[in-house]
Amino acid sequence: MNDVVIGINGLLAILFISQGFLVAAFVRALWQFRRPLPEDVACPPATVVLCLRGRDPFLEDCLSALVQLDYPNYRVQVVVDSREDPAWQLVQQIAAGHSAASFEIVALAERRSTCSLKCSSLLTAVDQLPDECAFVALLDADTIPHRSWLREFAGALADESVGVATGNRWYMPRQAQLGSLVRYHWNAAAVVQMFCYAIPWGGTMAIKARVLRETDVLERWAHAFCEDTMMPQVLRSTGLSVAFVPSLMMVNREACTLGGFFSWVTRQLLTARLYHRAWPLVVFHAVITALVPAAAVAAMIAAGLQGDLTSLVWLAVGLVLYDLALLGLLAPMEWAVRRIVRARGEPTRWFTPALAALTAISVPVTQVLYPTVLTRLMVLRRVKWRGIDYEISPSRSVRLVEYRPYTDSPLPESGPHTSL
């Protein structure tokens, strides 16, 4: 049994060290977030596109921030799923109160059955781009852009070798819920992988207009579930790259139930399975980080049944130290993100005593749910997104099953700040 104990604890140590190197690279990039912002003369015309289905908890904050961006020449294009959508009236009110901003609102007219509603909305927006537009900045309704958000994109895209610039999300939920903390832990690991594999995030992503005009990206979107994960593959033929912009780490303060997390993370991983070459590496990482701790638990049970208390204790110590070490990796990441967020004048205190108490549960729950979702993905042929079912064929084609306008239907346990 001693050899088993040494082997398992050694694997746990190797897992931690390898993940530690990746986290160190990510934190180093975050530390270097301060970059000179371009002057007005170096800021080309831009279009900001926001696609809406449903009234997200912080939609009003998002819209209000959009019309106050510090950028000399931009227009906002909002595509709402329908005029009956709960978001429609709010968008109209915000636009009317900020007449100085170039703010255009349209209802989605062409709903393609071969792609998601979001991709249909993006195609509608891009079809109306003015000729002088140099780049398109995309954001989600849970993103609240700071004043220099668009200018930071312009600075990154000024590099001739860059075709897409992206930030990423970081969760600082206002409500103490287990689902919120599980999502926080999973996302913290995910953003490191996205950084290492150059996977852009559509919640804050800018694309040079010439990429939209000179590649087949629009045709791809017309048959896609999501718009962002495929961009490295789109850029491959152009010789351009994806640039990560550390200052564009965007805070999401929404809460999340466990059921909401399961649905959300299923969609996140589905996009990687469908559109990114690094999917086998994502699966390998998930499998190895699940199997080794599971092997430790199994060995602990075997040691207990055999009355081998020494092995049981050493395995337990190794597993506890591994989980504590993973939590320790969160500290420099959280600190680095807070440093960026504080520089924008935004609040960073969110980790309450109630959330700290939930951590003892949330870490093992995350470790169990992650491989569970991956296993489900292997046979997944149907997924729901904001009330709409989509069928995913073995050939990766997408079919919208049946369209229905969005209606507000919060879950009983949901609060006012819970993700849709």
Secondary structure, 3 states (H helix, E strand, C coil): CHHHHHHHHHHHHHHHHHHHHHHHHHHHHHHCCCCCCCCHHHCCCEEEEEEECCCCCCHHHHHHHHCCCCCCCEEEEEEECCCCCHHHHHHHHHHHHCCCCEEEEEECCCCCCCCCHHHHHHHHHHHCCCCCCCEEEEECCCCCCCCCHHHHHHHHHCCCCEEEEEEEEEECCCCCCHHHHHHHHHHHHHHHHHHHCCCCCCCEEEEEHHHHHHCCHHHHHCCCCCCCCCHHHHHHCCCCEEEEEEEEEEEECCECCHHHHHHHHHHHHHHHHHHCCCHHHHHHHHHHHHHHHHHHHHHHHHHHHHCCHHHHHHHHHHHHHHHHHHHHHHHHHHHHHHHHHHHCCCCCCCCCHHHHHHHHHHHHHHHHHHHHHHHHHCCCCEEEECCEEEEECCCCCEEECCCCCCCCCCCCCCCCCECC
